[in-house]
């Protein structure tokens, strides 16, 4: 199963060969490539998959996705992992 996680772009670096960004996932910051979403700008929400931003989404859509991910984690904790 593949998982794309939404995050907020907090910093953009255009200085290298690839357009890169620091993306905040609710307090965890990771670097991601923005080459697939050249229109991305500071403050935008994006879906990150294996280190690449693959689409942009609204803040509302990002929050809904994060809420669903939290529910999945809570359900897994409640059921117990094998």
NORDA-V128997 format. One record per helix or strand of 2 or more residues. SS is the DSSP state (alpha for helix, beta for strand). FROM is the first residue (numbers start at 0). TO is the last residue. If there is no record, write none. Layout:
# NORDA-V128997
ss;from;to
SS;FROM;TO
SS;FROM;TO
This chain:
# NORDA-V128997
ss;from;to
beta;4;12
beta;19;24
beta;27;32
beta;44;48
beta;51;56
alpha;58;78
